[in-house]
Amino acid sequence: MAVLVTRPDERGKQLVDLLNQSGIVALHLPLFTFESGYDLENLPKKLNQLNRGDYVFLVSKSAVDFSVKTLKETGFYWREDLQYFTVGQRTAQYFSCQSGQVVRYPISQENSEALLALPQMQQLNGKQVLILRGNGGREYFAEQAKQRGANIDILECYRREPILYNKEEQTGFFKRAGVDTLIVTSLEILQTLIEFVPENEQHWLKHCHLVTVGSRLANAAKQLGWQNITQSHYADNQNLLKTLLS
């Protein structure tokens, strides 16, 4: 087995290292980098405009990284009278360490559906919800929270910038290396990967074993042509490793 890790940045490199240490050949193909979002400078003002008890939702670790850095540079602190949320446990722990704030997150699964099932999300009439995220991304949480009466404000903390490769050359290299397993942690990465691989190699791509996170991504992959799919309920590297080894 040879594994292609598509998770970007340091987390992708760390997962490759974990796999190699477990005796599994792993290669890294980050398809984009993360850069500062165009709205990031407005973060202090947006936080100041919230009322006591309003919600701040950090979509990912990248949202944490860029927002924490901005507040440190401006001398602004995370308000203690707001309620903070993430989708995943690791992101919650990471943000809590960086900010010193209590962070709530769903335990059952790491997705928007589980987040919306939290008791705090049931009565949102008049509640301000500030969503810190990247460019694009899933709109489900924002739409559902709005339907429940929340006033939604979305701030782009970071943006994805594609990395340019020679697609034919890279795809040929991965095939020669015996890649037969893919780890894909988001729908954006999956769609970018399909666009990355040339048309004449799509058969190879979709016959690889695909390891994904959550049922939504697994179902999307199935609709796109994958049959051999393994689903991890959690997006952190340790759980991805466990899922692959099992």
DAZI-V952175 format. One record per pair of residues at least 6 apart in sequence whose ideal C-beta (glycine too) atoms are under 8 Angstrom apart, sorted by the first residue. I is the first residue (numbers start at 1). GAP is how many residues later the second one is. D is the distance in Angstrom with one decimal. If there is no record, write none. Layout:
i gap d
I GAP D
I GAP D
//
This chain:
i gap d
1 23 6.2
1 24 7.2
1 179 6.2
1 180 5.7
2 22 7.9
2 23 4.3
2 24 7.4
2 25 7.0
2 175 5.6
2 176 4.3
2 177 4.7
2 178 6.2
2 179 7.0
3 16 5.7
3 21 5.9
3 22 6.9
3 23 4.5
3 24 7.2
3 176 7.1
3 178 4.5
3 179 7.4
3 180 6.2
3 241 7.0
4 22 7.7
4 23 5.4
4 25 5.6
4 170 5.9
4 175 4.7
4 177 7.0
4 178 5.1
4 179 7.1
4 204 7.7
5 7 5.3
5 10 5.1
5 11 5.2
5 14 7.3
5 21 5.8
5 22 7.0
5 23 5.2
5 24 7.0
5 178 5.0
6 6 7.2
6 23 5.4
6 24 7.1
6 25 6.1
6 176 6.7
6 177 6.4
6 178 5.3
6 179 7.5
6 183 5.0
6 187 5.9
7 8 5.8
7 23 7.4
7 176 6.6
7 178 5.2
7 182 7.4
8 22 4.0
8 23 6.8
8 24 5.9
8 25 6.6
8 26 6.9
8 181 7.7
9 21 6.7
9 24 7.2
9 25 6.3
9 53 7.6
11 50 7.3
11 226 6.3
12 16 5.4
12 18 5.4
13 15 6.2
14 223 5.7
15 11 7.4
15 168 6.9
15 222 4.6
15 225 6.3
15 226 7.2
16 10 4.5
16 11 7.1
16 12 4.8
18 219 5.9
18 220 7.6
18 223 5.1
19 6 7.8
19 7 3.7
19 222 6.7
19 225 7.4
20 6 5.6
22 219 6.7
22 223 6.6
24 220 7.4
25 152 7.4
25 153 7.4
27 147 6.6
27 150 6.3
27 152 6.7
29 141 7.2
29 145 7.4
29 164 8.0
30 133 6.2
31 131 6.7
31 132 6.2
31 158 6.2
31 161 4.6
31 162 6.5
31 165 6.3
32 128 4.3
32 129 5.7
32 130 4.9
32 131 5.9
32 160 6.9
33 127 7.5
33 128 5.1
33 130 6.2
34 28 5.0
34 31 7.9
34 32 7.6
34 100 7.2
34 124 4.8
34 125 7.4
34 126 6.4
34 127 7.6
35 123 6.5
35 124 5.5
35 125 8.0
35 126 5.2
36 30 6.1
36 121 7.9
36 122 6.4
36 123 7.6
37 29 6.6
37 97 6.8
37 98 6.7
37 118 7.5
37 119 3.7
37 120 4.7
37 121 4.7
37 122 5.3
38 118 5.8
38 121 7.0
39 116 4.8
39 117 4.3
39 118 7.3
40 26 6.0
40 27 7.4
40 30 5.3
40 115 7.6
40 116 7.3
40 117 5.6
40 118 7.6
41 29 7.3
42 113 6.5
43 24 5.8
43 27 5.3
43 28 6.8
43 33 7.9
43 89 7.5
43 112 6.2
43 114 7.3
44 26 7.7
44 27 6.7
44 30 5.4
44 32 4.4
46 84 5.8
46 107 6.4
46 109 5.6
47 9 7.3
47 29 7.2
47 31 7.6
47 32 6.0
47 35 7.4
47 83 7.2
49 79 7.9
50 6 7.4
50 29 7.3
50 32 5.9
50 78 5.3
50 80 6.2
51 77 6.1
52 29 4.4
52 30 7.6
53 28 6.8
53 29 7.2
53 30 6.5
53 74 7.8
54 28 5.7
54 29 7.2
54 73 6.2
54 74 4.0
54 75 7.1
54 76 7.1
55 27 7.2
55 28 5.1
55 29 7.7
55 30 6.2
55 65 7.5
55 72 6.2
55 73 7.1
55 74 4.6
55 75 7.1
55 95 7.7
56 26 5.5
56 27 7.2
56 28 5.1
56 29 7.1
56 73 7.9
56 74 4.9
56 76 6.8
57 27 7.9
57 28 4.7
57 29 7.3
57 58 7.7
57 72 6.3
57 73 7.1
57 74 4.9
57 75 6.9
57 84 7.0
58 6 5.4
58 9 6.9
58 26 7.0
58 27 7.4
58 28 5.2
58 33 6.7
58 37 5.8
58 74 4.9
58 75 7.9
59 27 7.7
59 28 7.0
59 72 6.7
59 73 6.5
59 74 3.9
59 75 7.1
59 78 6.6
60 27 7.9
60 31 6.4
60 73 7.1
60 74 7.0
61 29 7.4
61 30 5.2
61 33 5.8
62 72 6.3
62 95 7.3
62 96 5.1
63 69 4.5
63 70 5.6
63 71 6.9
63 94 4.7
63 95 6.7
64 22 7.9
64 27 6.4
64 30 5.8
64 31 4.6
64 34 6.2
65 93 7.8
66 91 4.4
66 92 4.7
67 65 5.4
67 90 5.2
68 27 7.7
68 30 4.7
68 31 6.7
70 87 7.9
71 6 6.8
71 7 6.8
78 6 7.6
78 21 4.3
78 22 7.2
78 23 5.3
80 21 6.9
82 19 8.0
83 21 6.9
83 37 6.6
84 11 6.8
84 15 7.5
84 17 5.2
84 18 7.0
84 19 4.8
84 20 7.0
85 18 6.8
85 19 5.1
85 20 6.6
85 30 6.6
85 33 7.6
85 35 7.7
86 6 4.5
86 9 6.2
86 17 5.8
86 18 8.0
86 19 4.9
87 18 6.5
87 19 7.0
87 23 5.1
87 24 6.4
87 25 6.8
87 27 7.6
87 28 5.6
88 17 6.3
88 22 4.2
88 146 6.9
88 147 5.7
88 148 7.0
89 16 5.8
89 18 7.5
89 21 7.4
89 145 7.4
89 147 7.6
90 144 8.0
90 145 7.6
90 146 4.4
91 14 7.4
92 11 4.1
92 12 7.4
92 13 4.2
93 10 7.8
95 6 7.3
95 8 5.4
96 6 7.0
96 7 4.8
104 14 6.5
104 16 6.5
105 10 7.4
106 8 3.4
106 9 5.2
106 11 6.6
106 12 6.0
107 7 7.9
108 6 5.1
108 9 7.6
109 105 6.5
109 106 7.9
109 124 5.5
110 103 7.1
110 104 6.7
110 123 7.0
110 124 5.6
110 125 5.6
111 103 5.0
111 104 7.9
111 105 6.4
112 26 6.5
112 28 4.8
112 29 4.1
112 32 7.5
113 27 7.7
115 6 6.7
115 26 6.3
116 25 6.6
116 28 5.4
116 29 7.3
121 24 7.1
121 27 7.3
122 26 7.6
123 25 7.6
123 26 7.9
124 21 5.8
124 24 4.1
124 25 4.8
124 26 3.9
125 23 7.5
125 24 3.6
125 25 7.8
126 23 6.5
126 24 8.0
126 25 7.3
127 22 7.1
127 23 4.8
127 24 7.1
128 22 7.3
128 23 5.1
128 25 6.9
129 13 7.8
129 16 5.4
129 21 4.6
129 22 7.0
129 23 5.4
129 24 7.1
130 23 5.0
130 25 6.5
131 10 7.3
131 11 6.0
131 21 6.7
131 22 7.1
131 23 4.7
131 24 7.0
132 23 5.5
132 25 4.9
133 21 6.7
133 22 7.6
133 23 6.9
133 24 6.5
134 22 6.7
134 23 6.7
134 24 4.7
134 25 6.0
134 26 6.0
135 21 5.5
135 23 7.6
135 24 4.2
135 25 6.3
136 24 7.3
136 52 6.6
137 51 7.2
138 49 7.3
142 10 5.0
142 12 6.5
145 7 6.1
146 6 5.2
160 28 7.0
162 30 7.3
165 31 7.4
167 29 5.7
167 30 7.1
167 31 5.9
168 30 5.7
170 26 7.8
171 25 7.6
171 26 5.4
171 27 6.1
171 30 5.1
175 26 7.3
175 29 6.1
179 29 6.8
180 28 5.5
180 29 6.2
181 27 6.1
181 28 4.5
181 29 7.8
181 30 6.7
181 63 7.3
182 11 7.4
182 23 7.8
182 26 5.0
182 27 7.2
182 28 5.1
182 29 6.9
183 28 4.8
183 57 6.1
183 61 7.3
184 6 4.9
184 9 6.5
184 26 6.3
184 27 7.2
184 28 5.6
184 33 7.3
184 37 7.5
185 27 7.4
185 28 5.1
185 32 7.9
185 50 5.5
185 55 7.6
186 27 7.5
186 31 7.0
187 29 7.6
187 30 5.7
187 33 5.7
190 22 7.7
190 27 6.9
190 30 6.8
190 31 6.2
190 34 7.2
193 12 7.4
194 8 7.4
194 11 7.2
194 30 6.7
197 7 7.8
197 8 4.7
202 23 7.7
206 18 7.4
206 19 4.2
206 20 5.4
206 21 8.0
207 21 7.5
208 18 8.0
208 20 7.6
209 19 4.7
209 20 7.8
209 21 6.8
210 11 5.5
210 16 4.8
210 18 6.6
210 19 4.9
210 20 7.3
211 18 7.9
211 19 5.0
211 20 7.9
211 21 6.5
211 29 6.7
211 32 6.1
211 33 5.7
212 6 4.9
212 9 5.8
212 17 6.2
212 18 7.5
212 19 5.7
212 20 7.1
213 18 7.4
213 19 5.2
213 20 7.6
213 21 7.2
213 22 4.5
213 27 7.6
214 17 6.9
214 18 7.8
214 19 6.9
214 21 7.8
215 16 6.4
217 14 7.9
218 11 5.2
218 13 4.5
221 8 5.6
222 7 6.3
230 13 6.1
230 14 7.5
231 12 7.8
232 7 5.5
232 8 5.5
232 10 7.9
232 11 4.0
233 6 7.4
234 6 7.9
//
